[in-house]
Amino acid sequence: MKKNFLYFLLSLNVFFFIKINAQIAPPELRCVSVTSPTSAILSWVIPPDPTNVFTEYQIWSSATQLGTYTQIGTVTTYTQTTFTHSPSNVGLRSQYYYVKTISGSNTSISSDTLRSVYLNVSGGNIGIASLNWNALKLPQLPTSSLSYTVSREAPAGVWASLYIGNKFNFKDTITFACKIFYNYKVEISDASGCVSSSNIKGDTCYNLQPAPEILIDSVSVDANGNVVIGWHPSSSSDVDKYIIYKSNGGFLTFIDTVYGINNTSFTYTLSSANSSSEGYCVVAADACGNLSVPSVTHKSIFLTKSYDLCSRTASLSWTPYVNLPLGILKYDVYCSVNGGVFNFIGSSTGTSFTHSGLIPGDNYNYRIRVWNTDASISASSNSSALTAVGLPAPGYVYLNSVNVNSNNKQVELIYTVDNSNSYKGCNIYKSEDGINFTKIGYVVSNTVNPKYFSDNSVKATEKNYFYKIQISDDCDNPGAVSNISKTILLKAENDKENIFNNILTWDDYTTWYGGVESFNIYRSVNGVFDPIPIGNV
């Protein structure tokens, strides 16, 4: 009996010893949310209390981390997980907090110390609102999100996220209004479900940001000599006009203004692009009057030409296109003859081109088109025209006659050349069909008329031969061409029924400009021709 009583006393002492010495850990302070300029809500996770010894939570605060902490409140409900600190200076500066647990006469250690997030905003008056804030805790709570979220209120009551990241600063560039008041706040969430929010800070903000730089597509010259400028629309939606400048050595001259963000071309009718290469740039302007920096200057292609009389070639040269996007692939050359359509005649990777084979008297008009490396952009030059001419040369050459020499059977040509202009010589051509001619000789110029040429490479008793003469001017270029003349092929045979008669047949002589009037027939006996014709037909 005495032994059982001793066990009872021992058990009772152990119970009271455990009860007296039991201690609850502090709650896990997770969030501090600023709900007004003078109030903040603290949120925590309650600690375990298996022996039911909880008395209260004590909330402590200080304006500085290492300053004197003052108890600002008590929570006596074990399951309560929040406390509102009001009034508070959280709207003016950061506030430091920790929580302790009281278990009877025992006091726990302090929870983690959290600092309310205080947001500063400045610079809205210069077009960029600069935001900076402090960390909730350093190092960060293991249960906190890895990122802070910055939000902006616009319009009133509607918050939109601007930034999510682990930095403690952010710059908000003001672009959508010329003058507006914006509120900002910063938040960070916890795995427990609570959210720490900063004070709400506002500023009057002005849109002072320059519009983005414009990218010119091309500067071309149209058929009338007007400059045509094309560019990409601005990436900024508040741009409402484009200002066109002529650029010369860094000096800008105002030309005109194009209104509307999607109006991206301009034709300048007062340009001098037919006389020189001209540079142009474009500036974007928004509704607040903010201007972009001038675009890169693009310079038009200026085409010039020269003509060589002797070679009858046009030498084209042009200024390079300046600042074509992606660089230059090639220049294509186009030509219009006598007012016809422009046709492609060649390409160059440089800034020159030679067009040969021009015909005197024809008018040639040229244009150049440049292409960028992926052939997505092209630009045209001014047009430049010339009339091909030849050196002054004889106006005519006339083939007086083509004769078959009765003695040596050679063909003898007699011709006359206009001596009013100098020339280098005459080319002699022969054909057996009157269509396909071959050059057989060359006679240098002289002032004697008529002139003579003999062709001994013939079978004049067997076939006809056609001849023509072409003048070669002082540059050795072909000039005037004579009439075409054909030899006469005479055939004689005995009339078998009248043995004292011979039958003569021949083809007509061609070509005199006046035609053939009649034929005289001459006869030789033993190789001697009677000078008096035996007949005329």
C-alpha positions in Angstrom: 0.0 0.0 0.0 2.8 2.3 0.9 4.6 1.4 -2.3 1.6 2.3 -4.5 1.3 5.7 -2.9 5.0 6.4 -3.6 4.4 5.6 -7.3 1.4 8.0 -7.3 3.4 10.8 -5.9 6.2 10.2 -8.4 3.8 10.3 -11.4 2.2 13.4 -10.1 5.6 15.2 -9.8 6.6 14.1 -13.3 3.3 15.4 -14.7 3.7 18.8 -13.0 7.3 19.0 -14.1 6.4 18.4 -17.7 3.5 20.9 -17.5 5.6 23.5 -15.9 8.6 23.1 -18.2 6.6 22.6 -21.5 7.5 25.3 -24.2 5.9 26.0 -27.6 8.0 27.2 -30.5 7.3 30.6 -32.0 4.9 30.7 -35.0 6.5 30.8 -38.5 6.1 34.4 -39.5 5.6 34.3 -43.3 4.0 37.5 -44.6 3.7 41.2 -43.9 1.0 42.8 -46.1 0.6 46.6 -46.1 -3.1 47.2 -46.5 -3.2 51.0 -46.1 -0.7 53.8 -45.3 -1.3 53.1 -41.6 -1.9 49.4 -41.3 -0.3 46.1 -42.0 -1.4 42.5 -41.6 1.1 39.9 -40.4 0.5 36.2 -41.3 2.1 33.1 -39.7 1.8 29.4 -39.4 0.9 28.2 -35.9 3.4 26.0 -34.0 2.5 22.6 -32.6 1.0 22.5 -29.0 0.7 18.8 -28.1 0.4 19.5 -24.4 -2.1 22.4 -24.7 0.1 24.9 -22.9 -0.4 27.8 -25.2 -1.0 31.2 -23.6 -0.6 33.9 -26.2 1.4 35.2 -29.2 3.3 38.5 -28.7 3.9 40.7 -31.7 6.9 42.9 -31.6 8.0 45.7 -34.0 10.8 48.2 -34.6 11.5 50.9 -37.1 15.0 49.6 -37.6 16.4 46.1 -37.7 18.9 46.6 -34.8 16.7 49.1 -32.9 14.6 48.6 -29.9 11.6 46.4 -30.5 8.3 47.2 -28.8 5.5 44.9 -28.2 2.6 46.1 -30.3 0.0 43.5 -29.7 -1.1 40.1 -28.3 -3.1 37.3 -29.8 -4.6 34.9 -27.3 -6.3 32.5 -29.7 -3.9 29.7 -30.5 -5.4 29.0 -34.0 -5.4 32.6 -35.1 -2.8 33.2 -37.9 -3.0 36.9 -38.5 -2.5 40.2 -36.7 -3.3 43.7 -37.9 -0.9 46.4 -36.9 -2.7 49.7 -36.8 -1.9 52.5 -36.6 1.5 51.9 -38.2 4.0 53.9 -40.3 4.3 51.2 -43.0 3.1 53.9 -45.5 6.1 56.0 -44.8 8.9 53.5 -44.2 9.7 49.8 -43.7 8.7 48.2 -40.3 10.4 45.2 -38.8 8.3 42.4 -37.1 8.8 39.2 -35.2 6.4 37.1 -33.0 7.0 35.1 -29.8 4.9 32.4 -28.2 4.0 32.5 -24.4 3.4 29.2 -22.7 2.5 29.8 -19.1 5.6 31.4 -17.7 7.7 30.4 -20.6 8.5 32.6 -23.6 9.7 31.2 -26.9 12.6 32.5 -28.9 11.7 35.1 -31.6 10.3 34.0 -35.0 12.1 35.1 -38.2 12.2 38.9 -38.5 10.4 40.2 -41.5 10.6 43.6 -42.9 7.6 45.2 -44.6 8.2 45.9 -48.2 8.5 49.6 -48.8 8.2 50.9 -52.3 9.8 54.1 -53.6 8.8 55.7 -56.9 10.5 58.6 -58.6 11.3 60.1 -62.0 7.8 60.0 -63.5 8.3 63.7 -64.4 11.2 62.8 -66.7 9.3 60.0 -68.5 10.7 56.9 -66.6 9.2 55.9 -63.3 12.0 54.4 -61.2 10.9 51.9 -58.6 13.0 50.3 -55.9 12.0 48.3 -52.8 13.5 46.3 -50.0 13.5 42.5 -49.5 11.0 40.9 -47.2 14.0 39.0 -45.7 17.6 38.3 -46.5 18.3 35.6 -47.1 14.9 34.8 -48.4 12.5 32.6 -46.5 12.6 29.0 -48.0 8.9 29.1 -48.4 8.8 32.5 -50.2 8.4 32.8 -54.0 11.6 33.3 -55.9 10.2 36.4 -57.6 8.7 39.8 -56.7 5.8 41.0 -58.8 5.5 44.7 -59.7 2.0 45.9 -60.7 0.6 49.2 -61.9 -2.9 50.5 -61.5 -4.5 51.8 -64.7 -7.3 52.5 -64.9 -8.4 53.0 -61.3 -9.1 49.6 -59.6 -7.4 47.6 -62.3 -3.9 46.3 -61.6 -1.7 44.9 -64.3 1.6 43.1 -63.8 4.7 44.9 -65.2 7.6 42.9 -63.9 8.2 39.5 -62.3 11.8 38.8 -61.1 14.3 38.7 -58.3 15.6 42.2 -58.6 14.7 45.0 -56.2 14.3 47.7 -58.8 12.3 48.4 -62.0 12.0 51.2 -64.5 8.6 51.8 -66.1 8.9 53.8 -69.4 5.9 56.0 -69.8 4.6 55.7 -73.4 0.8 55.5 -73.5 -0.2 58.9 -72.2 1.3 62.4 -72.3 0.5 62.9 -68.6 -1.0 60.4 -66.2 -1.0 59.4 -62.5 0.1 55.8 -61.9 0.0 53.8 -58.6 2.4 51.0 -58.1 2.8 48.1 -55.7 5.1 45.1 -55.1 4.1 41.6 -53.9 5.8 38.4 -53.0 3.8 35.2 -52.3 4.5 32.4 -49.7 3.9 28.7 -50.0 1.4 29.0 -47.1 -0.9 31.0 -49.3 -0.3 34.4 -47.9 1.1 37.4 -49.9 3.3 40.1 -48.7 2.4 43.4 -50.3 4.2 46.7 -50.2 2.7 50.1 -49.7 1.0 51.6 -52.7 3.0 54.5 -54.2 2.0 56.8 -57.0 3.5 59.5 -59.1 2.4 61.8 -61.9 4.1 60.5 -65.0 4.8 62.2 -68.3 5.5 60.6 -71.7 8.9 62.1 -72.6 10.3 59.1 -74.4 11.4 59.6 -78.0 9.6 57.6 -80.6 11.6 54.6 -81.9 14.0 55.3 -84.8 12.4 54.8 -88.2 13.8 52.2 -90.7 13.7 53.6 -94.2 13.0 50.9 -96.9 14.3 52.8 -100.0 14.7 56.1 -101.7 13.9 55.9 -105.5 13.5 58.3 -108.3 10.4 58.0 -110.5 10.1 58.6 -114.2 9.3 62.3 -113.6 12.5 62.9 -111.5 10.5 62.9 -108.3 12.0 61.3 -105.2 9.9 58.5 -103.7 10.7 57.6 -100.0 9.3 54.5 -98.4 9.7 53.4 -94.7 8.5 50.8 -92.2 5.6 52.0 -89.9 6.7 52.8 -86.3 6.7 50.1 -83.7 5.2 52.6 -81.3 1.4 52.8 -81.5 1.2 56.4 -80.3 3.2 57.8 -83.2 0.9 59.9 -85.3 3.1 61.5 -87.9 6.4 61.4 -89.8 8.6 64.4 -90.6 10.6 64.2 -93.8 14.0 65.8 -94.0 16.6 66.3 -96.8 20.0 65.4 -95.4 23.2 67.0 -96.7 26.4 66.4 -94.9 24.7 66.1 -91.5 22.5 69.2 -92.1 18.8 68.5 -92.1 16.3 70.6 -94.1 12.6 70.2 -93.4 10.6 69.0 -96.4 7.1 68.0 -95.3 5.0 66.1 -92.7 3.1 62.8 -93.4 0.2 62.2 -90.9 -1.0 58.7 -89.9 1.1 55.9 -88.5 0.4 53.6 -91.5 1.1 56.3 -94.1 4.7 55.2 -94.9 5.6 56.8 -98.3 6.2 60.3 -99.6 6.8 61.7 -103.1 8.9 64.9 -103.2 8.1 66.8 -106.4 10.7 69.5 -105.8 13.7 67.2 -105.7 16.8 67.6 -107.9 17.4 63.9 -108.2 17.9 64.3 -112.0 20.9 66.4 -111.3 22.6 64.8 -108.3 22.4 62.1 -105.6 20.2 63.3 -102.7 20.0 62.1 -99.1 16.8 61.8 -97.1 15.8 60.8 -93.5 12.6 60.4 -91.6 11.7 61.3 -88.0 8.7 59.9 -86.1 6.7 62.1 -83.8 4.1 60.9 -81.2 1.0 62.6 -80.0 2.9 64.1 -77.1 5.4 65.8 -79.4 8.3 63.4 -78.7 10.6 62.9 -81.7 12.6 59.9 -82.7 16.3 60.4 -83.6 16.6 60.9 -87.4 16.6 57.7 -89.4 19.8 56.6 -91.2 20.2 58.7 -94.3 19.5 57.0 -97.6 20.9 58.5 -100.7 19.4 58.1 -104.2 21.2 56.7 -107.2 22.3 59.4 -109.6 23.0 58.1 -113.2 25.2 59.8 -115.8 26.2 58.7 -119.2 28.7 59.4 -122.0 28.7 58.4 -125.7 31.7 57.3 -127.8 31.2 58.2 -131.5 33.7 55.6 -132.9 32.6 52.6 -130.8 29.0 53.7 -130.7 28.7 52.7 -127.1 27.1 54.4 -124.1 29.2 54.4 -120.9 27.0 54.5 -117.8 28.1 55.4 -114.3 26.2 56.1 -111.2 26.6 56.9 -107.5 26.2 53.9 -105.1 23.0 53.6 -103.2 23.8 54.5 -99.5 22.5 52.4 -96.6 20.3 49.9 -98.4 19.0 47.4 -95.7 21.0 44.1 -95.7 23.5 45.6 -98.3 23.7 45.6 -102.1 23.4 42.5 -104.2 23.6 44.1 -107.7 22.5 46.9 -110.0 20.3 46.0 -112.9 20.4 48.2 -116.0 17.3 49.0 -118.1 17.0 50.7 -121.5 14.2 52.2 -123.5 14.8 52.6 -127.3 12.9 55.4 -129.1 10.3 55.8 -126.3 9.5 52.1 -125.9 9.3 50.1 -122.7 12.3 49.7 -120.5 14.0 46.4 -121.0 16.6 44.7 -118.9 20.0 44.8 -120.7 22.5 43.7 -118.0 23.7 43.8 -114.4 26.7 45.1 -112.5 28.0 44.6 -109.0 29.9 47.9 -109.4 28.7 51.3 -110.4 29.4 51.3 -114.2 28.1 49.6 -117.3 28.8 49.8 -121.1 26.1 49.4 -123.7 27.4 48.7 -127.2 26.0 48.4 -130.6 24.0 51.6 -130.6 22.4 52.7 -133.9 22.9 56.3 -135.0 19.7 58.2 -135.0 18.1 56.1 -132.2 17.2 57.5 -128.8 18.3 55.5 -125.8 17.0 56.1 -122.2 18.6 54.3 -119.3 17.6 53.6 -115.6 19.4 51.7 -112.8 17.7 49.5 -110.2 19.6 48.4 -107.1 18.6 45.2 -105.2 19.5 44.2 -101.6 21.1 40.9 -100.8 17.8 39.0 -100.3 16.1 40.7 -103.2 13.4 42.0 -100.9 14.1 45.7 -101.5 14.9 47.6 -104.7 15.3 51.3 -105.6 15.5 53.1 -108.9 17.8 55.8 -110.2 16.9 58.8 -112.3 16.6 58.2 -116.0 19.3 59.5 -118.4 18.8 59.7 -122.2 21.0 60.1 -125.3 20.7 60.0 -129.0 23.2 57.9 -130.8 25.1 59.7 -133.6 27.8 58.7 -136.1 30.6 60.8 -137.5 29.8 62.9 -140.5 30.3 60.6 -143.5 29.4 60.5 -147.2 25.7 60.5 -147.7 25.7 58.0 -150.5 27.7 55.6 -152.6 26.4 54.6 -156.0 27.3 51.5 -157.9 27.4 52.9 -161.5 27.9 49.5 -163.2 29.0 46.0 -162.9 30.8 44.7 -166.1 32.2 41.4 -167.2 35.5 42.1 -168.9 35.3 40.3 -172.3 39.1 39.7 -172.3 40.0 38.4 -168.9 36.5 37.5 -167.8 36.9 39.5 -164.5 34.1 41.5 -163.0 34.8 45.2 -163.0 32.9 47.6 -160.6 32.5 51.3 -161.2 31.1 53.4 -158.4 30.8 56.9 -157.2 31.1 58.2 -153.5 29.8 61.4 -152.0 32.9 63.4 -151.3 31.3 66.1 -149.1 32.5 64.4 -145.9 35.7 62.4 -145.2 35.6 58.7 -144.8 38.1 55.9 -144.3 37.3 53.7 -147.2 34.8 51.4 -148.9 34.0 47.7 -148.2 33.2 45.6 -151.3 30.6 42.8 -150.9 29.7 39.9 -153.3 26.9 37.4 -153.3 25.7 34.6 -155.6 22.1 34.7 -154.4 21.6 38.4 -153.8 20.9 37.6 -150.1 24.1 36.4 -148.4 27.0 38.8 -149.0 30.7 38.3 -148.3 33.2 41.0 -148.0 35.8 40.6 -150.8 37.8 43.8 -150.7 38.5 47.2 -149.2 39.4 50.4 -151.1 40.8 53.3 -149.1 39.2 56.7 -149.6 40.2 59.1 -152.3 38.5 62.1 -154.0 38.5 60.7 -157.5 35.2 59.7 -159.0 34.2 57.3 -160.4 36.1 54.6 -158.6 37.0 51.1 -159.8 37.4 47.6 -158.3 38.1 44.3 -160.1 37.0 40.9 -158.9 39.0 38.1 -160.5 37.6 35.3 -158.3 34.7 34.7 -160.6 33.3 32.4 -163.2 31.4 35.1 -165.0 30.6 32.9 -168.0 28.8 30.4 -165.8 26.9 32.3 -163.2 25.6 35.7 -162.1 27.2 37.7 -159.2 25.7 40.4 -157.1 27.7 43.3 -155.6 27.2 46.1 -153.2 29.4 48.7 -151.6 29.3 50.1 -148.0 31.2 53.2 -146.8 33.4 52.9 -143.7 33.5 56.2 -141.8 36.6 57.7 -140.1 36.0 55.5 -137.1 35.8 52.5 -139.4 32.1 52.1 -138.6 29.7 51.0 -141.4 28.0 53.9 -143.2 25.9 54.3 -146.3 25.2 51.3 -148.6 25.0 51.4 -152.3 22.5 49.9 -154.6 22.9 46.1 -155.4 23.9 45.4 -159.0 24.0 42.0 -160.8 26.2 40.9 -163.7 24.6 39.9 -167.0 25.0 36.2 -168.0 24.9 35.9 -171.8 24.4 32.6 -173.5 24.8 32.0 -177.3 23.8 28.8 -179.2 23.3 27.9 -182.9 19.8 27.7 -184.2 19.9 24.1 -185.5 17.1 24.7 -188.0 18.8 27.8 -189.4 22.4 27.0 -189.2 23.4 30.5 -190.1 21.6 31.9 -187.1 22.8 32.2 -183.5 20.4 32.6 -180.6 21.4 35.0 -177.8 19.8 35.0 -174.4 20.6 37.0 -171.2 19.1 38.1 -168.0 18.1 41.6 -167.1 20.7 43.9 -165.6 20.0 45.1 -162.0 19.9 47.6 -160.5 20.0 51.2 -161.8 17.8 53.6 -160.0 16.6 54.7 -163.4 16.2 51.2 -164.8 17.4 49.7 -168.1 16.4 51.6 -171.3 17.8 49.1 -173.9 20.6 46.6 -174.7 23.2 47.0 -177.5 24.5 43.8 -178.9 28.2 43.6 -180.0 29.9 40.8 -182.0 33.5 39.9 -182.3 35.1 37.9 -185.1 38.3 36.1 -184.2 38.3 37.9 -181.0 38.0 41.4 -182.3 34.7 43.3 -181.4 33.2 45.6 -183.9 32.7 48.9 -182.2 29.3 49.3 -183.9 26.5 47.2 -182.3 24.8 44.7 -184.5 21.5 45.4 -182.8 19.6 47.2 -180.1 16.7 45.8 -178.2 
